[in-house]
Amino acid sequence: MNDAREVVVLRYGHRPGRDDRMTTHVGLTARALGADRVIFPDNAGQSAETVRDITGRFGGPFAVELREDQKAIVRDFEGVVVHLTMYGEQVQDVEGAIREAVGLDEPEVPGEASPPRDLLVVVGGEKVPWALYERADFNVGVTNQPHSEVAGLAVFLDRLFNGEELDREWADADRRVMPEATGKTVVDADGAGDGERDDDGRGDDPVTDERGDDDPAEDE
Amino acid sequence: MNDAREVVVLRYGHRPGRDDRMTTHVGLTARALGADRVIFPDNAGQSAETVRDITGRFGGPFAVELREDQKAIVRDFEGVVVHLTMYGEQVQDVEGAIREAVGLDEPEVPGEASPPRDLLVVVGGEKVPWALYERADFNVGVTNQPHSEVAGLAVFLDRLFNGEELDREWADADRRVMPEATGKTVVDADGAGDGERDDDGRGDDPVTDERGDDDPAEDE
């Protein structure tokens, strides 16, 4: 989202079939809420394909990688590592320190912001090794309640970027949704006049229609 | 979370099997991030059971309902209806108006806050009827990008409550997670000394362990 640093989301662990949809949603949430890249385990090819497809249609830049070496990625990451876990410190207590660590803080003296550093956000899927807790610069809980890794990632990114991710622009998109009070309007991304207005009451669920799902073709 | 008003999340539509995990995560996210109640379609009994189980162990109050009459719930709701959809107005543009509509705004004159009203947050699953767009007081997009209904709900609730949901207390819990920089510590909810410390490096994923999943027994 910003040239100064890269924010990478690593989905740690993936069970094909069972986790396809959650992993896809991790990737799409990372993209929509300001991360620059998502790394999936190499057995999550279907999720990768869906996220790439959405990026192709709705814009980027956003990169999707499949990697086998999850442990090495975390160990060797040159930057700040945040691990989202319900056992971690409360996000409201540490978000300021994280923003400062990666240079997203508001400087007290203009021009004296902390230097930008890359950030790896690790989202646990199946079992994660204890070494991850030890390697992480911050183990962070978005609440200490059991809920959803997708929800935790979303709240974390929104707080990390202080809401600025909601205003980002998308490059190389084929289409763009026009926000409106009542309606479902999609236009060509160049804003040209041949927009498609879909408020005919057919009752499609627009999110399901476009959301990357297990089988994206099914909903279209 | 607050006696003045009830915040209810309605999961609109559910495909058994395929949607079990997403529906469960909608319910757990609603609970963790400050809603008072979730309503699932009546074919989502498995998700309801999981959310109730988590509430029994980690505390409440939080209610889970199964209802057949999704359309009637929306139509007859006495309060403000928010529909989360990627076609809606941008959350950053309308969150102030929504907070004011339900009395969660900061009054300019102390004591002159808007009156509290109940809030129904509708999260689409499969196809939602066009009437929902028309009935909703606010159609809201957490970005106008396709991503995840769980992520959208999470960001919406965090912004609705202005982060105060992260500090809520839980009643009638069996257990409580102690937030910490490195570790996985669960204590009895009364804070007594027989806490169970689980940092033996077995490498369990604590979120998966406790998260309501398709089959909660599988992870335990």
Interface residues (C-beta under 8 A of the other chain):
Chain A: G13 R18 R21 M22 H25 L28 T29 R31 A32 L33 I54 F58 L84 T85 M86 Y87 G88 E89 Q90 V91 Q92 D93 G124 G125 E126 K127 V128 P129 W130 Y133 E134 A136 F138 N139 G141 V142 T143 N144 Q145 P146 H147 S148 E149 V150 A151 G152 L153 A154 V155 D158 R159 G163 E165 L166 D167 W170 R176 V177 M178 P179 E180 A181 T182 G183 K184 T185 D199 D200 G201 R202 G203 D204 D205 P206 V207 T208 E210 R211 G212 D214
Chain B: G13 R18 R21 M22 H25 L28 T29 R31 A32 L33 I54 F58 L84 T85 M86 Y87 G88 E89 Q90 V91 Q92 D93 G124 G125 E126 K127 V128 P129 W130 Y133 E134 A136 F138 N139 G141 V142 T143 N144 Q145 P146 H147 S148 E149 V150 A151 G152 L153 A154 V155 D158 R159 G163 E165 L166 D167 W170 R176 V177 M178 P179 E180 A181 T182 G183 K184 T185 D199 D200 G201 R202 G203 D204 D205 P206 V207 T208 E210 R211 G212 D214
